[in-house]
Amino acid sequence: MNLPGSGAIAHRPRTYQSRKRTAVHGILHRITRSKARRTVLNKTFVVMMTGLFSFVLSEAGIPPPDGGNAKGNTAEGTQALFSNTTGNANTATGVGALYKNTTGTGNTATGMAALGSNTTGIANTAIGTRALLNATGNYNVALGDSAGEFLSAGDNNIDIGYNVFGVKGESNTIRIGNTDIIATYISGISGQTVVGGAAVFVDSSGKLGTMSASTRFSDEIKPMDRASEAILTLKPVTFRYKQEIDPRSIRQFGLIAEEVEKVDPDLVGRDEKGKVYSVRYDAVNAMLLNEFLKEHGKVEKLEKSVARQQKQIETLTAGLQKVSAELEASKPASQVVNNNQ
């Protein structure tokens, strides 16, 4: 028998209420375990469906946000290559890059909205935000933010530099640098001899080219005549460029554009604002040639005149000599008188 206070608990028979509580606890335990299993299954199901959905999109030919697909396309960025159907071998990196492309092939677009309007154009390369944004042509290259942004249906253009927009509709044109650029340095040109080359000219817009003299590109051809006489009033000078232009201050030889303009406005070049900028030395040279030929013609006439006069002089000289000889021969013989007779 256990003593009071010994800590032992006397055994009592289980009542109905205790059996009921035990049964309820068991049911709750099974329910809890069942919910845990369902939670695990639900998570597993979500992961499986996500993978399956990605697989279906890939097989359907729609470029996923990351990576590529069976058509050789690569898309990285929200809505990159968003509208593509049968186009292949395209690379789009950036939000909306090649967004409207459908059947275009071999295009590379890097930057937000780069080549965003292209649909069927092929072999275009755009690197920079909004580069070639509106271009729909072929074989265009743009490097720089907004480079080639204004190009449309033109082909084979190259635009390099920030805000080198290009011109709507143009083709086969190279543009490098925007209007903020004030100096250009290109290696491999200075000191190189080009045999049979042509001089390169630049106009007020920065366009480079050679001066064509072919009748294929000329109208209203006529002799220069007296138009070249204007150069006879030009005043050649020596001068030095300002220090910010030529720190070495090398002495130059030439003409002052403002003075030339007073003689003949067609002999000067102007900048983009219409201000006098340079002298058209190529035109001056042609006018010098015309004046030289005119003087040469005068010299030839003088030489012919002198030659005729020389012949006349020679003829007259010969005649005088003949007359002199005849006179000499016609003189009577001199007689000697003997004083002794």
C-alpha positions in Angstrom: 0.0 0.0 0.0 1.3 3.4 -1.0 1.7 6.0 1.7 0.1 9.4 1.4 2.6 11.9 0.1 4.8 9.3 -1.5 4.1 10.6 -5.1 2.5 7.5 -6.3 -0.8 7.8 -8.3 -3.4 5.1 -7.7 -4.7 3.4 -10.8 -8.3 4.1 -11.7 -10.5 2.5 -14.3 -10.9 4.5 -17.7 -14.2 6.3 -17.9 -16.3 7.0 -21.0 -15.1 10.6 -21.1 -11.5 9.7 -21.1 -11.9 7.2 -23.9 -13.8 9.9 -25.9 -10.9 12.4 -25.4 -8.4 9.9 -26.6 -10.4 9.1 -29.8 -10.7 12.9 -30.6 -6.9 13.4 -30.2 -6.2 10.5 -32.6 -8.5 11.9 -35.2 -6.9 15.3 -35.0 -3.4 13.8 -35.3 -4.4 12.0 -38.5 -6.0 15.1 -40.0 -2.8 17.1 -39.2 -0.6 14.5 -40.9 -2.9 14.4 -43.9 -2.8 18.2 -44.3 1.0 18.1 -44.2 1.1 15.5 -46.9 -1.3 17.6 -49.1 0.9 20.7 -48.7 4.0 18.8 -49.9 2.0 17.4 -52.9 0.6 20.8 -53.8 4.1 22.3 -53.8 5.4 19.4 -55.9 2.5 19.9 -58.4 3.2 23.6 -58.8 6.9 22.9 -59.6 6.0 20.2 -62.1 3.4 22.4 -63.9 5.9 25.3 -64.1 8.5 23.2 -65.8 5.9 21.7 -68.1 4.6 25.1 -69.1 8.1 26.3 -69.9 8.8 23.2 -72.0 5.6 23.8 -74.0 6.5 27.4 -74.7 9.9 26.4 -75.9 8.6 23.7 -78.2 6.0 26.1 -79.6 8.7 28.3 -81.0 8.0 31.4 -78.8 11.3 32.7 -77.5 11.4 32.4 -73.7 12.7 35.3 -71.5 16.0 33.5 -71.2 17.9 31.4 -73.7 16.9 30.2 -77.2 14.8 27.8 -79.1 14.9 25.3 -81.9 14.8 28.0 -84.6 18.2 29.4 -83.6 16.7 32.5 -82.0 17.9 33.9 -78.7 15.8 36.3 -76.7 16.7 37.9 -73.4 14.4 40.6 -71.9 10.8 41.4 -71.5 9.0 41.1 -74.9 12.2 40.6 -76.8 11.3 38.9 -80.1 7.7 39.0 -78.9 6.0 38.7 -82.3 8.4 36.2 -83.9 6.7 33.5 -86.1 9.1 31.9 -88.6 12.1 34.2 -88.2 15.3 32.4 -87.3 18.9 33.0 -86.3 17.9 36.2 -84.5 19.4 37.5 -81.3 17.4 40.0 -79.2 18.8 41.3 -75.9 16.9 44.0 -74.1 13.3 45.0 -73.4 11.4 45.1 -76.6 14.3 44.3 -78.8 13.1 43.0 -82.2 9.6 43.3 -80.7 7.7 43.3 -84.0 10.0 40.8 -85.9 7.9 38.0 -87.5 9.9 36.5 -90.4 13.1 38.5 -90.3 16.2 36.4 -90.2 19.8 36.9 -89.0 19.2 40.1 -87.1 21.1 41.1 -83.9 19.5 43.7 -81.5 21.1 44.6 -78.2 19.5 47.4 -76.2 16.0 48.5 -75.2 13.7 48.7 -78.3 16.7 48.1 -80.6 15.3 47.1 -84.1 11.9 47.3 -82.4 9.9 47.9 -85.6 11.6 45.4 -87.8 9.3 42.7 -89.2 10.8 41.0 -92.2 14.2 42.7 -92.6 17.3 40.5 -92.6 20.9 40.8 -91.5 20.5 44.0 -89.5 22.8 44.8 -86.5 21.7 47.3 -83.8 23.6 47.9 -80.6 22.3 50.6 -78.3 19.0 51.8 -76.8 16.6 52.6 -79.7 19.2 51.8 -82.2 17.5 51.2 -85.6 14.2 51.6 -83.8 12.2 52.3 -87.0 14.3 50.4 -89.5 12.5 47.8 -91.6 15.1 47.3 -94.3 18.1 45.0 -94.7 21.8 45.0 -94.0 21.8 48.1 -91.8 24.3 48.6 -89.0 23.9 51.0 -86.0 26.2 51.4 -83.0 25.2 53.8 -80.2 22.2 55.0 -78.4 19.5 56.1 -80.9 21.9 55.4 -83.8 20.0 55.0 -87.0 16.7 55.7 -85.1 15.3 57.7 -88.1 16.1 55.1 -90.7 13.0 53.4 -92.2 12.9 51.2 -95.3 16.4 51.9 -96.5 19.1 49.2 -96.9 22.8 49.0 -96.4 23.3 52.0 -94.1 25.9 52.4 -91.4 25.3 54.8 -88.5 27.9 55.1 -85.7 27.7 57.3 -82.6 25.3 58.7 -80.1 22.3 60.4 -81.8 23.5 59.7 -85.3 19.9 59.3 -86.3 20.3 58.8 -90.1 17.7 60.1 -92.6 14.3 58.5 -93.3 14.3 56.5 -96.5 18.1 56.8 -97.3 20.2 53.8 -98.4 23.9 53.0 -98.9 25.0 55.8 -96.6 27.6 55.9 -93.9 27.3 58.4 -91.0 29.8 58.7 -88.2 29.5 61.1 -85.3 26.9 63.7 -84.5 27.1 67.5 -84.9 28.8 67.9 -81.5 32.0 66.3 -82.9 34.6 69.0 -83.7 37.7 66.9 -84.6 38.4 63.7 -86.4 41.5 61.6 -86.2 42.0 58.5 -88.4 45.2 56.5 -88.3 46.8 54.9 -91.4 46.1 57.8 -93.7 48.8 60.4 -93.1 52.0 59.6 -95.0 50.4 57.0 -97.2 50.8 57.4 -101.0 47.8 56.6 -103.1 48.7 56.3 -106.8 46.0 57.4 -109.2 43.8 58.7 -106.4 41.4 61.7 -106.4 41.2 64.6 -104.0 38.5 64.3 -101.3 36.2 67.2 -100.6 33.8 68.0 -97.8 30.7 70.1 -97.9 29.1 72.2 -95.2 27.0 69.2 -94.0 30.1 67.0 -93.5 29.5 64.9 -96.6 32.6 63.5 -98.2 33.2 62.9 -101.9 35.3 63.5 -104.9 34.9 66.1 -107.6 33.5 64.5 -110.8 34.3 66.1 -114.1 32.4 63.6 -116.4 29.8 64.8 -118.9 27.6 62.1 -117.3 27.1 64.4 -114.3 27.2 67.9 -116.0 24.8 70.2 -117.8 25.2 73.6 -119.5 28.8 73.0 -120.5 30.4 76.1 -122.1 33.8 77.8 -122.4 34.9 79.8 -119.3 35.9 82.7 -121.6 36.3 85.9 -119.6 34.8 84.6 -116.3 38.3 83.7 -115.2 39.5 87.3 -115.3 38.1 87.7 -111.8 41.1 86.0 -110.3 43.4 88.7 -111.7 42.1 91.0 -108.9 42.7 88.5 -106.1 45.3 89.3 -103.6 47.4 86.3 -102.4 48.7 86.7 -98.8 50.7 84.9 -96.1 49.1 84.3 -92.7 49.2 82.1 -89.6 46.3 80.3 -88.0 45.2 81.3 -84.5 46.9 79.5 -81.6 43.9 77.3 -80.7 43.9 76.0 -84.3 47.7 75.7 -84.9 49.8 75.9 -81.7 53.0 75.7 -83.9 51.9 78.9 -85.8 53.2 77.7 -89.2 53.2 80.3 -91.9 50.5 79.7 -94.6 50.1 80.9 -98.1 46.8 81.5 -99.8 43.7 83.7 -100.0 41.3 85.3 -97.5 37.8 83.9 -98.0 36.0 87.2 -97.2 38.2 89.1 -99.8 37.6 86.4 -102.4 33.8 86.6 -101.8 33.9 90.3 -102.8 35.5 89.3 -106.1 33.3 86.3 -106.9 30.9 84.7 -104.4 31.1 81.4 -106.3 34.7 81.0 -105.3 34.0 80.5 -101.5 32.7 77.7 -99.4 30.2 78.2 -96.6 29.4 76.5 -93.3 26.1 75.0 -92.2 25.0 78.5 -91.2 25.8 80.0 -94.6 28.8 82.0 -93.4 31.9 82.2 -95.5 34.3 79.5 -94.5 36.8 78.5 -97.1 38.2 79.2 -100.6 37.4 76.9 -103.5 41.0 76.5 -104.6 40.0 73.8 -107.1 37.9 76.4 -109.0 40.7 79.0 -108.7 43.1 76.6 -110.3 40.7 76.0 -113.2 40.4 79.7 -113.7 44.2 80.2 -113.5 44.5 77.5 -116.2 42.0 79.4 -118.4 43.9 82.7 -118.0 47.1 80.9 -118.7 45.7 79.4 -121.9 44.4 82.9 -123.0 47.9 84.4 -122.4 49.5 81.5 -124.1 47.3 82.1 -127.1 48.4 85.7 -127.2 52.1 84.7 -127.0 51.6 82.2 -129.8 50.1 85.0 -132.0 53.0 87.3 -131.1 55.5 84.6 -131.9 53.9 84.0 -135.3 53.9 87.8 -135.9 57.5 88.1 -135.0 58.3 85.2 -137.2 56.6 86.8 -140.2 58.3 90.1 -139.4 61.7 88.3 -139.2 61.1 86.8 -142.6 60.2 90.2 -144.0 63.4 91.6 -142.4 65.4 88.9 -143.9 63.9 89.4 -147.3 64.5 93.2 -147.1 68.0 92.6 -146.0 68.6 90.3 -148.9 67.2 92.8 -151.3 69.3 95.6 -149.9 72.4 93.5 -150.2 71.5 92.7 -153.8 70.8 96.4 -154.6 74.1 97.4 -152.9 76.0 94.8 -155.0 74.4 96.0 -158.2 75.2 99.6 -157.4 78.8 98.7 -156.7 79.1 96.9 -159.9 77.6 99.7 -162.0 80.2 102.3 -160.9 82.6 103.5 -163.8 86.2 102.4 -163.6 88.4 105.1 -162.2 91.1 106.7 -164.6 94.6 107.7 -163.6 96.0 111.0 -165.3 99.8 111.2 -166.0 101.0 114.7 -165.0 104.0 114.5 -167.3 101.9 114.6 -170.4 
